[in-house]
Amino acid sequence: MTFRWNRWNVEHVGTHGVMPEEAEAVVEGARRPYPLLREEEKWLVWGRTRWGRWLQVVYVLDGEDRAFVIHARSLTGRERARARRRERR
């Protein structure tokens, strides 16, 4: 998948302590049931980065089928526990 980054989304994910490379790794490594389609053509992914960090990433596809990340943050402790249980299945 190709990604589209600009100043806005780089700064926005950065406010949550996420680097673009981390968000990309989560989207590219998505495993069932992700990505999940949410309202307004938004896709949601929970996953681990290559470095072991658990993130939630929300993106939309632009007109050229590139992922434009609109949100990324670390999972909460409760979310991480749920993701780990799902991963073991």
DSSP file (Angstrom, degrees, kcal/mol; ACC not computed):
  #  RESIDUE AA STRUCTURE BP1 BP2  ACC     N-H-->O    O-->H-N    N-H-->O    O-->H-N    TCO  KAPPA ALPHA  PHI   PSI    X-CA   Y-CA   Z-CA
    1    1 A M              0   0    0      0, 0.0     2,-0.3     0, 0.0    65,-0.1   0.000 360.0 360.0 360.0 144.7    0.0    0.0    0.0
    2    2 A T        -     0   0    0     63,-0.5    65,-2.9     2,-0.0     2,-0.3  -0.772 360.0-149.2-100.5 148.5    1.2    3.5   -0.7
    3    3 A F  B     -a   67   0A   0     -2,-0.3     2,-0.5    63,-0.2    65,-0.2  -0.873   5.4-147.2-119.1 150.0    0.7    6.3    1.8
    4    4 A R        -     0   0    0     63,-2.7    65,-0.4    -2,-0.3     2,-0.4  -0.971  21.7-179.8-117.9 118.5    0.2   10.0    1.4
    5    5 A W        +     0   0    0     -2,-0.5     2,-0.3    63,-0.1    63,-0.0  -0.916   5.8 167.2-117.3 142.6    1.7   12.2    4.1
    6    6 A N     >  -     0   0    0     -2,-0.4     4,-2.2     1,-0.0     5,-0.3  -0.845  53.9 -85.3-139.1-179.6    1.6   16.0    4.4
    7    7 A R  H  > S+     0   0    0     -2,-0.3     4,-2.4     1,-0.2     5,-0.3   0.902 122.3  54.4 -56.5 -43.6    2.5   18.4    7.1
    8    8 A W  H  > S+     0   0    0      1,-0.2     4,-2.6     2,-0.2    -1,-0.2   0.951 112.7  38.3 -60.1 -53.4   -1.0   18.1    8.8
    9    9 A N  H  > S+     0   0    0      2,-0.2     4,-2.4     1,-0.2     5,-0.3   0.843 115.1  53.5 -74.1 -29.6   -1.1   14.4    9.2
   10   10 A V  H  X S+     0   0    0     -4,-2.2     4,-1.6     2,-0.2    -1,-0.2   0.942 114.9  41.8 -63.6 -45.9    2.6   14.1   10.2
   11   11 A E  H  X S+     0   0    0     -4,-2.4     4,-1.5    -5,-0.3    -2,-0.2   0.884 113.2  54.3 -67.6 -38.2    2.1   16.7   12.9
   12   12 A H  H  < S+     0   0    0     -4,-2.6     4,-0.5    -5,-0.3     3,-0.5   0.944 112.2  40.8 -64.7 -48.8   -1.2   15.2   14.0
   13   13 A V  H ><>S+     0   0    0     -4,-2.4     5,-2.2     1,-0.2     3,-1.1   0.848 110.6  61.4 -68.0 -30.0    0.1   11.7   14.6
   14   14 A G  H ><5S+     0   0    0     -4,-1.6     3,-1.9    -5,-0.3    -1,-0.2   0.817  92.3  63.7 -63.7 -30.8    3.2   13.3   16.1
   15   15 A T  T 3<5S+     0   0    0     -4,-1.5    -1,-0.3    -3,-0.5    -2,-0.2   0.739 104.8  47.9 -65.6 -19.8    1.0   14.9   18.8
   16   16 A H  T < 5S-     0   0    0     -3,-1.1    58,-0.4    -4,-0.5    -1,-0.3   0.246 124.4-106.5-100.4  10.1    0.2   11.3   19.9
   17   17 A G  T < 5S+     0   0    0     -3,-1.9     2,-0.4     1,-0.2    -3,-0.2   0.731  76.5 135.4  75.1  22.8    3.9   10.3   19.8
   18   18 A V      < -     0   0    0     -5,-2.2    -1,-0.2    54,-0.2    -2,-0.2  -0.878  44.9-146.6-108.9 135.2    3.5    8.3   16.6
   19   19 A M    >>  -     0   0    0     -2,-0.4     4,-1.8     1,-0.1     3,-0.9  -0.720  26.1-117.5 -93.3 148.8    5.9    8.4   13.7
   20   20 A P  H 3> S+     0   0    0      0, 0.0     4,-2.6     0, 0.0     5,-0.2   0.867 114.8  58.3 -52.3 -39.0    4.6    7.9   10.2
   21   21 A E  H 3> S+     0   0    0      1,-0.2     4,-2.0     2,-0.2     5,-0.1   0.857 104.9  50.8 -61.4 -35.1    6.7    4.8    9.8
   22   22 A E  H <> S+     0   0    0     -3,-0.9     4,-1.9     2,-0.2    -1,-0.2   0.929 110.1  48.3 -67.6 -45.2    5.0    3.2   12.8
   23   23 A A  H  X S+     0   0    0     -4,-1.8     4,-2.2     1,-0.2    -2,-0.2   0.914 112.0  50.1 -61.6 -42.9    1.5    4.0   11.4
   24   24 A E  H  X S+     0   0    0     -4,-2.6     4,-2.9     1,-0.2     5,-0.2   0.912 107.7  53.6 -61.4 -42.8    2.5    2.5    8.0
   25   25 A A  H  X S+     0   0    0     -4,-2.0     4,-1.6     1,-0.2    -1,-0.2   0.882 109.2  48.8 -61.2 -39.1    3.8   -0.7    9.7
   26   26 A V  H  < S+     0   0    0     -4,-1.9    -1,-0.2     2,-0.2    -2,-0.2   0.933 113.9  45.0 -67.3 -45.6    0.5   -1.2   11.5
   27   27 A V  H >< S+     0   0    0     -4,-2.2     3,-1.3     1,-0.2    -2,-0.2   0.933 115.2  47.3 -64.3 -45.5   -1.6   -0.7    8.3
   28   28 A E  H 3< S+     0   0    0     -4,-2.9    -1,-0.2     1,-0.3    -2,-0.2   0.800 114.2  47.5 -67.4 -28.3    0.7   -2.9    6.2
   29   29 A G  T 3< S+     0   0    0     -4,-1.6    -1,-0.3    -5,-0.2    -2,-0.2   0.270  81.1 145.2 -95.6  11.7    0.8   -5.7    8.8
   30   30 A A    <   -     0   0    0     -3,-1.3     2,-0.3    -4,-0.1    17,-0.1  -0.215  26.6-171.2 -57.2 133.9   -3.0   -5.7    9.4
   31   31 A R    >   -     0   0    0     15,-0.4     3,-2.4     1,-0.1    15,-0.2  -0.893  36.3 -33.3-123.9 156.9   -4.4   -9.1   10.1
   32   32 A R  T 3  S+     0   0    0      1,-0.4    -1,-0.1    -2,-0.3     4,-0.0  -0.133 125.2  27.0 -46.8 136.6   -8.1  -10.2   10.4
   33   33 A P  T 3  S+     0   0    0      0, 0.0    -1,-0.4     0, 0.0    -3,-0.0  -0.951 105.4 122.0 -92.4  12.7  -10.4   -8.7   11.4
   34   34 A Y    <   +     0   0    0     -3,-2.4    11,-0.1    12,-0.1     2,-0.1  -0.564  45.5  47.1 -92.7 154.6   -8.6   -5.6   10.3
   35   35 A P  S    S-     0   0    0      0, 0.0     2,-0.5     0, 0.0    10,-0.2   0.529  74.2-165.9 -76.1 148.1   -8.9   -3.2    8.6
   36   36 A L  E     -B   44   0A   0      8,-2.6     8,-2.6    -2,-0.1     2,-0.5  -0.879  18.4-128.1-103.1 131.1  -12.5   -2.5    9.7
   37   37 A L  E     -B   43   0A   0     -2,-0.5     6,-0.2     6,-0.2     2,-0.2  -0.665  33.5-179.5 -78.8 127.0  -14.6   -0.1    7.7
   38   38 A R  E >>  -B   42   0A   0      4,-4.0     4,-0.7    -2,-0.5     3,-0.6  -0.518  39.2 -50.2-113.6-176.1  -16.1    2.6    9.8
   39   39 A E  G >4 S+     0   0    0      1,-0.2     3,-1.2    -2,-0.2    -1,-0.3  -0.102 118.0  18.7 -57.3 153.7  -18.3    5.5    9.0
   40   40 A E  G 34 S-     0   0    0      1,-0.3    -1,-0.2    -3,-0.1    -2,-0.0   0.833 131.5 -62.2  55.9  39.2  -17.5    7.9    6.2
   41   41 A E  G <4 S+     0   0    0     -3,-0.6    20,-0.5     1,-0.2     2,-0.4   0.771  93.0 149.6  63.3  27.1  -15.1    5.6    4.4
   42   42 A K  E <<  -B   38   0A   0     -3,-1.2    -4,-4.0    -4,-0.7     2,-0.4  -0.784  34.9-149.9 -94.9 136.9  -12.7    5.5    7.4
   43   43 A W  E     -BC  37  59A   0     16,-3.3    16,-2.4    -2,-0.4     2,-0.4  -0.893   7.7-156.9-108.2 135.7  -10.6    2.3    7.9
   44   44 A L  E     +BC  36  58A   0     -8,-2.6    -8,-2.6    -2,-0.4     2,-0.4  -0.921  11.7 179.0-115.7 135.5   -9.5    1.3   11.4
   45   45 A V  E     - C   0  57A   0     12,-2.4    12,-2.9    -2,-0.4     2,-0.4  -1.000  12.0-167.4-135.7 134.8   -6.6   -1.0   12.3
   46   46 A W  E     + C   0  56A   0     -2,-0.4   -15,-0.4    10,-0.2     2,-0.3  -0.966  37.1 121.1-111.1 137.4   -5.2   -2.1   15.6
   47   47 A G  E     - C   0  55A   0      8,-2.1     8,-3.1    -2,-0.4     2,-0.4  -0.992  55.9 -85.5-177.5 177.3   -1.8   -3.7   15.4
   48   48 A R  E     - C   0  54A   0     -2,-0.3     6,-0.2     6,-0.2   -19,-0.1  -0.791  34.0-130.6-102.3 142.0    1.8   -3.9   16.5
   49   49 A T    >   -     0   0    0      4,-2.7     3,-1.9    -2,-0.4   -27,-0.1  -0.288  37.3 -98.0 -75.9 172.3    4.6   -2.0   14.8
   50   50 A R  T 3  S+     0   0    0      1,-0.3    -1,-0.1     2,-0.1   -28,-0.0   0.723 127.7  56.5 -61.8 -19.9    7.8   -3.8   13.8
   51   51 A W  T 3  S-     0   0    0      2,-0.1    -1,-0.3   -29,-0.0   -29,-0.0   0.310 123.0-104.2 -98.0   6.5    9.2   -2.4   17.1
   52   52 A G  S <  S+     0   0    0     -3,-1.9     2,-0.4     1,-0.3    -2,-0.1   0.440  73.1 138.9  90.6   0.3    6.5   -4.0   19.2
   53   53 A R        -     0   0    0      1,-0.0    -4,-2.7    21,-0.0     2,-0.5  -0.648  49.2-132.8 -83.2 133.0    4.4   -1.0   20.0
   54   54 A W  E     +C   48   0A   0     -2,-0.4    21,-1.6    -6,-0.2     2,-0.3  -0.735  34.4 172.7 -87.6 127.9    0.6   -1.4   19.8
   55   55 A L  E     -CD  47  74A   0     -8,-3.1    -8,-2.1    -2,-0.5     2,-0.5  -0.918  32.5-140.4-132.7 157.7   -1.2    1.3   17.9
   56   56 A Q  E     -CD  46  73A   0     17,-2.9    17,-2.0    -2,-0.3     2,-0.4  -0.982  26.6-172.7-110.4 131.3   -4.6    2.2   16.6
   57   57 A V  E     -CD  45  72A   0    -12,-2.9   -12,-2.4    -2,-0.5     2,-0.4  -0.991   9.4-168.2-128.2 133.6   -4.5    3.8   13.1
   58   58 A V  E     +CD  44  71A   0     13,-2.9    12,-2.5    -2,-0.4    13,-1.6  -0.979  19.2 163.3-119.4 132.7   -7.4    5.4   11.2
   59   59 A Y  E     -CD  43  69A   0    -16,-2.4   -16,-3.3    -2,-0.4     2,-0.3  -0.948  26.2-146.4-143.7 163.7   -7.1    6.2    7.5
   60   60 A V  E     - D   0  68A   0      8,-1.8     8,-3.2    -2,-0.3     2,-0.5  -0.894  26.1-117.5-123.1 158.2   -9.0    7.0    4.4
   61   61 A L  E     - D   0  67A   0    -20,-0.5     6,-0.2    -2,-0.3     2,-0.0  -0.860  28.8-144.2 -96.3 128.8   -8.2    6.1    0.8
   62   62 A D    >   -     0   0    0      4,-2.7     3,-2.1    -2,-0.5     4,-0.0  -0.190  39.3 -82.9 -80.7-178.4   -7.6    9.1   -1.4
   63   63 A G  T 3  S+     0   0    0      1,-0.3    -1,-0.1     2,-0.1    -2,-0.0   0.637 131.3  51.6 -61.7 -15.0   -8.7    9.3   -5.0
   64   64 A E  T 3  S-     0   0    0      2,-0.1    -1,-0.3     0, 0.0     3,-0.1   0.092 119.9-105.7-109.2  20.9   -5.5    7.4   -6.1
   65   65 A D  S <  S+     0   0    0     -3,-2.1   -63,-0.5     1,-0.2     2,-0.4   0.790  74.4 141.2  57.9  32.3   -6.0    4.6   -3.6
   66   66 A R        -     0   0    0    -65,-0.1    -4,-2.7    -4,-0.0     2,-0.5  -0.827  56.9-114.4 -98.5 144.2   -3.3    5.9   -1.3
   67   67 A A  E     -aD   3  61A   0    -65,-2.9   -63,-2.7    -2,-0.4     2,-0.6  -0.664  25.6-165.2 -79.6 125.9   -3.8    5.6    2.5
   68   68 A F  E     - D   0  60A   0     -8,-3.2    -8,-1.8    -2,-0.5     2,-0.3  -0.928  16.7-141.4-112.1 104.6   -4.1    9.0    4.1
   69   69 A V  E     + D   0  59A   0     -2,-0.6   -10,-0.3   -65,-0.4   -56,-0.1  -0.496  26.5 172.6 -71.5 125.3   -3.6    8.5    7.9
   70   70 A I  E     +     0   0A   0    -12,-2.5     2,-0.3     1,-0.3   -11,-0.2   0.536  66.0  14.5-109.3 -11.1   -6.0   10.8    9.8
   71   71 A H  E     + D   0  58A   0    -13,-1.6   -13,-2.9     2,-0.0    -1,-0.3  -0.955  56.2 167.6-162.4 142.1   -5.4    9.5   13.3
   72   72 A A  E     + D   0  57A   0     -2,-0.3     2,-0.3   -15,-0.2   -15,-0.2  -0.931  12.4 152.1-157.2 136.2   -2.9    7.3   15.1
   73   73 A R  E     - D   0  56A   0    -17,-2.0   -17,-2.9    -2,-0.3     2,-0.1  -0.973  46.2 -87.1-155.1 164.3   -2.3    6.6   18.8
   74   74 A S  E     - D   0  55A   0    -58,-0.4   -19,-0.3    -2,-0.3     2,-0.1  -0.474  49.5-109.1 -70.9 148.1   -1.1    4.0   21.3
   75   75 A L        -     0   0    0    -21,-1.6   -21,-0.1    -2,-0.1    -1,-0.1  -0.491  33.1-113.9 -73.3 150.0   -3.6    1.5   22.5
   76   76 A T     >  -     0   0    0     -2,-0.1     4,-2.8     1,-0.1     5,-0.2  -0.301  33.9 -99.8 -72.7 168.7   -4.8    1.8   26.1
   77   77 A G  H  > S+     0   0    0      1,-0.2     4,-2.1     2,-0.2     5,-0.1   0.906 125.5  48.3 -57.4 -43.8   -3.9   -1.0   28.5
   78   78 A R  H  > S+     0   0    0      2,-0.2     4,-2.0     1,-0.2    -1,-0.2   0.903 112.1  49.1 -64.7 -41.8   -7.3   -2.5   28.2
   79   79 A E  H  > S+     0   0    0      2,-0.2     4,-2.6     1,-0.2    -2,-0.2   0.900 109.3  52.6 -64.8 -40.6   -7.2   -2.3   24.4
   80   80 A R  H  X S+     0   0    0     -4,-2.8     4,-2.6     2,-0.2    -2,-0.2   0.918 108.3  50.8 -60.9 -43.5   -3.7   -3.9   24.3
   81   81 A A  H  X S+     0   0    0     -4,-2.1     4,-2.1     1,-0.2    -1,-0.2   0.917 111.8  47.4 -61.0 -43.2   -5.0   -6.8   26.4
   82   82 A R  H  X S+     0   0    0     -4,-2.0     4,-2.1     1,-0.2    -1,-0.2   0.904 112.1  50.0 -64.9 -41.0   -7.9   -7.4   24.1
   83   83 A A  H  X S+     0   0    0     -4,-2.6     4,-2.2     1,-0.2    -2,-0.2   0.892 109.5  51.2 -65.4 -39.8   -5.6   -7.2   21.0
   84   84 A R  H  X S+     0   0    0     -4,-2.6     4,-1.6     2,-0.2    -1,-0.2   0.906 109.0  50.7 -64.9 -40.8   -3.2   -9.7   22.6
   85   85 A R  H  X S+     0   0    0     -4,-2.1     4,-0.7     1,-0.2     3,-0.2   0.927 112.0  47.5 -61.0 -44.0   -6.1  -12.2   23.2
   86   86 A R  H >< S+     0   0    0     -4,-2.1     3,-0.8     1,-0.2    -1,-0.2   0.878 108.1  56.2 -64.4 -37.5   -7.2  -11.8   19.6
   87   87 A E  H 3< S+     0   0    0     -4,-2.2    -1,-0.2     1,-0.2    -2,-0.2   0.837 101.7  56.9 -64.8 -33.5   -3.7  -12.3   18.4
   88   88 A R  H 3<        0   0    0     -4,-1.6    -1,-0.2     1,-0.2    -2,-0.2   0.697 360.0 360.0 -72.5 -19.4   -3.4  -15.7   20.2
   89   89 A R    <<        0   0    0     -3,-0.8    -1,-0.2    -4,-0.7    -2,-0.1   0.489 360.0 360.0 -69.4 360.0   -6.4  -17.1   18.4
